[in-house]
Amino acid sequence: MKRREILSSLGLAVGAVPAAKLLAEEMQGFPHDMALDKAFMPVPAPQGGKPQVLVREIDRRTVAAVFDRLIPGDELGPSASAAGCVDFLDAQLAGAFGSGAMLYRSGPKAPGEDELMQKPQFIATPRERYETGLRALEAYAQRSHQASFADLAAEQQDAILTGMEAGTIELAPEVNTRAFFELMLSNVREGYFGDPMYGGNKDMAGWKMIGFPGARYDYRLYADRTGEDLGLEPVSLIPKD
């Protein structure tokens, strides 16, 4: 099964779509006069502006190349970079996620802690991990292929990423290569399927691909219609003027 087919199957896993599609109904009677305090509204990520963290062109090219191998473009939807996932990552690294605001990083990091927690524990922030990891990935590509990762053939890029995922490639002693691959995979998924408010999922392409109606006020009308194509256009959290 192709990677894109695996992604698209997420929207169909709950059940088959019946042959006769029912017309979707919109919820009526919900309050329209609720005041929204702008102080509590999420701030949309910058679109197409100056990068905040991925300021080096080589880093942006490397991220785009990696993301596009993980979620390539095809007839079902755009590639990860075309869907804004690089902008999404830059915005996330510039904020609380990038600084590790929700992570305990004070140490000491005890021997055997990774085995106890069943996953690698990091004192470095996600932003620091990307800075170190991207430089190490580029250096590895230069050593092994005498070219930038972004300029390698798709087969060569896949071979490196497969080795990173399997743990058979070590980019550098200071980089947990397998965990860095998992971090990039997690972030590209978040960018592709998260709300466009955060910079990715441009034109709600990810939601349209899996049939997700988005951030609607109420889903009670559809709670008993599992697996049906509701015919609803996705709705984002982005405020409308």
C-alpha positions in Angstrom: 0.0 0.0 0.0 1.3 3.4 -0.9 2.0 5.9 1.8 -0.6 8.3 0.4 -3.2 5.4 0.4 -2.4 4.8 4.1 -3.0 8.4 4.9 -6.3 8.6 2.9 -7.5 5.4 4.5 -7.6 7.2 7.9 -10.8 8.9 6.9 -12.5 5.6 5.8 -11.4 3.3 8.7 -14.5 3.9 10.7 -16.8 2.3 8.1 -17.7 2.0 4.4 -19.5 4.9 2.7 -23.0 3.7 1.7 -24.1 3.8 -1.9 -26.9 6.3 -1.3 -25.4 9.5 0.2 -27.6 11.5 2.5 -27.7 15.2 2.3 -26.0 16.8 5.3 -28.0 19.0 7.7 -26.7 22.1 9.4 -27.3 22.5 13.1 -29.8 25.2 13.9 -30.6 27.1 17.1 -27.1 27.5 18.5 -26.2 30.9 19.9 -24.8 33.4 17.4 -24.2 36.3 19.8 -21.3 34.8 21.8 -18.6 37.4 22.2 -15.0 36.2 21.5 -12.3 37.7 23.6 -9.3 38.2 21.2 -6.9 37.6 24.1 -8.1 34.0 24.2 -8.1 33.4 20.5 -5.2 31.4 18.9 -3.0 33.6 16.7 -2.8 32.5 13.1 0.7 31.5 12.0 2.4 33.9 9.5 1.8 32.9 5.9 4.6 33.3 3.4 6.5 35.7 5.5 10.1 35.8 6.7 11.1 32.6 8.5 11.5 33.0 12.3 13.6 29.9 13.1 14.4 28.1 9.8 16.4 31.2 8.6 19.0 29.2 6.7 17.9 28.4 3.2 19.6 25.0 3.4 17.5 24.1 6.5 14.3 25.0 4.8 15.2 23.0 1.7 16.1 20.0 3.8 12.9 20.2 5.8 10.9 20.5 2.6 12.7 17.5 1.0 12.2 15.3 4.1 8.5 16.3 4.5 7.8 15.7 0.8 9.3 12.2 1.0 7.1 11.5 4.0 3.9 12.9 2.4 4.5 13.3 -1.4 2.1 15.0 -3.7 -0.1 12.9 -5.9 -3.6 12.8 -7.4 -5.2 12.7 -3.9 -3.6 15.9 -2.6 -0.6 18.2 -2.5 2.8 17.4 -1.0 3.6 18.4 2.5 5.6 21.5 1.6 2.9 22.6 -0.9 0.4 22.2 1.9 2.4 24.7 4.1 4.0 22.2 6.5 7.4 24.0 6.4 5.6 27.2 7.5 3.8 25.2 10.1 7.0 23.9 11.6 8.7 27.3 11.6 5.8 28.8 13.5 5.8 25.9 16.0 9.6 26.1 16.6 9.3 29.9 17.1 6.7 29.4 19.9 6.1 27.4 23.0 6.6 24.0 21.3 10.0 25.0 20.1 11.2 26.3 23.5 10.0 23.1 25.2 7.6 25.1 27.4 5.6 22.0 28.3 8.6 19.7 28.8 10.6 19.0 32.0 14.2 19.5 31.0 16.0 20.3 34.3 17.8 17.0 34.7 19.7 15.2 36.0 19.1 12.6 33.3 19.7 9.3 35.0 21.2 6.2 33.3 18.5 3.9 32.1 15.9 6.6 32.1 15.1 6.1 28.4 14.3 2.4 29.0 12.2 3.3 32.0 10.1 5.8 30.1 10.0 3.6 26.9 11.1 6.6 24.8 14.1 8.9 24.6 14.1 11.8 27.1 15.6 15.1 26.0 17.0 18.1 27.9 17.4 19.9 24.5 14.3 21.8 23.2 12.6 20.8 19.9 14.1 23.9 18.4 17.6 22.9 19.4 17.0 19.3 18.2 16.1 20.6 14.8 19.1 22.9 14.6 21.4 20.1 15.5 19.6 17.4 13.5 19.3 19.3 10.3 22.9 20.2 10.2 23.9 16.6 10.9 21.6 15.3 8.2 23.1 17.7 5.7 26.6 16.8 6.7 25.7 13.1 6.4 24.4 13.6 2.8 27.5 15.5 1.9 29.8 12.7 3.3 27.9 9.9 1.7 26.7 11.4 -1.6 28.8 14.6 -2.0 25.5 16.6 -2.4 22.9 18.3 -0.3 20.1 16.1 1.0 17.6 18.3 -0.9 19.4 17.7 -4.2 19.6 13.9 -3.9 17.4 11.6 -6.0 14.2 10.4 -4.3 15.6 6.9 -4.0 18.7 8.2 -2.2 16.6 10.4 0.2 14.4 7.4 0.9 17.4 5.2 1.7 18.7 7.7 4.2 15.3 8.2 5.9 14.7 4.5 6.0 18.0 4.0 7.7 17.2 6.8 10.2 13.8 5.2 11.0 15.4 1.8 11.5 18.3 3.1 13.5 20.9 1.7 11.1 22.2 5.2 10.3 23.8 7.5 12.8 23.9 11.1 11.6 26.2 12.3 14.4 27.2 11.3 18.0 25.2 14.2 19.4 22.0 13.3 17.5 19.5 10.6 18.4 18.9 9.8 14.8 15.9 7.5 15.2 14.2 10.0 17.6 14.9 12.9 15.2 13.2 11.0 12.4 10.2 10.3 14.6 10.1 14.0 15.6 10.0 15.1 11.9 7.4 12.4 11.0 5.1 13.6 13.9 5.5 17.2 13.0 4.7 16.7 9.3 1.6 14.8 10.2 0.5 17.6 12.5 1.2 20.2 9.8 -0.7 18.3 7.2 -3.8 17.5 9.2 -3.9 20.3 11.8 -6.1 23.4 11.6 -4.9 25.8 8.9 -4.8 28.4 11.7 -1.3 27.0 12.5 0.2 27.5 9.0 -0.2 24.0 7.5 -3.0 22.1 5.8 -3.3 24.9 3.2 -6.8 25.1 1.7 -7.7 22.4 4.1 -6.2 19.8 1.6 -5.5 17.3 4.3 -9.0 17.4 5.7 -10.6 17.2 2.3 -8.5 14.2 1.5 -9.8 12.2 4.5 -13.3 13.8 4.6 -12.9 15.6 7.9 -15.5 18.5 8.2 -13.2 20.6 10.4 -13.9 22.8 13.4 -17.6 23.0 13.4 -19.8 24.2 16.3 -21.7 21.0 16.8 -21.6 17.4 15.5 -24.6 16.0 17.4 -26.7 15.7 14.2 -24.1 13.3 12.8 -23.2 11.2 15.8 -25.1 8.2 14.5 -23.9 8.5 10.9 -20.5 6.8 11.3 -18.7 6.1 8.0 -21.0 8.3 5.9 -19.9 11.0 3.5 -21.7 13.9 5.1 -21.0 16.3 2.2 -19.7 19.0 4.5 -17.0 21.5 3.4 -14.3 21.7 6.1 -14.3 24.7 8.4 -11.2 26.2 10.0 -10.6 28.0 13.3 -9.4 31.1 11.3 -11.7 34.0 12.2 -13.7 35.4 9.3 -13.9 39.1 8.9 
